[in-house]
């Protein structure tokens, strides 16, 4: 492994439901470095009243840890933070993973309506699909545009989905880190949808965290009115990113 990986952490930034868990898992396995979620800390896990975070210790990223879950160097970190967040105040190279905002809207709607409620993360969910479209289109546009103005590497989720190895090789080369091809192949094989879903079953009783993971599912859910709503808010960004 290139020595430079010891000098910084890799941070995968994404608007939620863009595939960040998958990419973080791929990079961690390919480089044999720990994986972290920016929002999981030892303090939260040690909190006696926080049963949710205690359950995180069963997550595949953390289940074999014996010396705490806080950020270490080197590691690869998943984050939903905007640029210059104080939570990202450490030496890092940033990778911004972006996805078609319309697919994100569908994925997030079902994630919050089914996954979060049935796993007890939230008590209820009463937002309409139309309201979710407005929320996601607005937030997604702000988030992606913010990272577009930063010194970060950029990766389309759809490219990672189409040819995972090609996209991952290109990304790691841009990060100037070395890797073994056999380990890269292992990382990809160990993080296909079915295996990721199986690993997460140890954490969530209602395991739909990895629901479909496909591109273009929005076409199965959007009406003409839904398209107009999303386009009115973020149609310019869809075009800029090549999703129009």
NORSUL-V141591 format. One record per pair of residues at least 6 apart in sequence whose C-alpha atoms are under 6 Angstrom apart, sorted by the first residue. I is the first residue (numbers start at 1). J is the second residue. D is the distance in whole Angstrom. If there is no record, write none. Layout:
i=I j=J d=D
i=I j=J d=D
//
This chain:
i=1 j=178 d=5
i=1 j=179 d=6
i=2 j=177 d=5
i=2 j=178 d=5
i=6 j=74 d=5
i=8 j=91 d=5
i=8 j=92 d=5
i=9 j=74 d=5
i=9 j=75 d=5
i=9 j=76 d=6
i=9 j=92 d=5
i=10 j=76 d=5
i=10 j=92 d=6
i=10 j=93 d=5
i=11 j=76 d=6
i=11 j=77 d=5
i=11 j=78 d=6
i=11 j=94 d=5
i=11 j=95 d=6
i=12 j=77 d=6
i=12 j=78 d=5
i=12 j=95 d=5
i=12 j=96 d=6
i=13 j=79 d=5
i=13 j=80 d=6
i=13 j=96 d=5
i=14 j=80 d=5
i=14 j=96 d=6
i=14 j=97 d=5
i=15 j=80 d=6
i=17 j=104 d=6
i=18 j=98 d=6
i=18 j=99 d=5
i=26 j=187 d=5
i=28 j=34 d=6
i=28 j=35 d=6
i=29 j=187 d=5
i=30 j=183 d=5
i=30 j=184 d=5
i=30 j=187 d=5
i=31 j=179 d=6
i=33 j=75 d=5
i=34 j=75 d=5
i=35 j=61 d=6
i=35 j=75 d=6
i=35 j=76 d=5
i=35 j=77 d=6
i=36 j=77 d=5
i=37 j=77 d=6
i=37 j=78 d=5
i=38 j=79 d=6
i=41 j=69 d=6
i=41 j=70 d=5
i=42 j=68 d=6
i=42 j=69 d=5
i=42 j=70 d=6
i=45 j=53 d=5
i=45 j=54 d=5
i=57 j=63 d=5
i=58 j=203 d=6
i=59 j=203 d=6
i=94 j=152 d=5
i=95 j=152 d=6
i=95 j=153 d=5
i=95 j=154 d=6
i=96 j=154 d=5
i=97 j=155 d=5
i=97 j=156 d=6
i=98 j=156 d=5
i=98 j=157 d=6
i=99 j=156 d=6
i=99 j=157 d=5
i=102 j=218 d=6
i=103 j=218 d=5
i=105 j=133 d=6
i=105 j=136 d=6
i=113 j=125 d=5
i=115 j=208 d=6
i=116 j=122 d=6
i=117 j=123 d=6
i=117 j=124 d=6
i=119 j=206 d=6
i=137 j=230 d=6
i=137 j=234 d=6
i=160 j=167 d=5
i=197 j=210 d=6
i=201 j=207 d=6
i=238 j=244 d=6
//
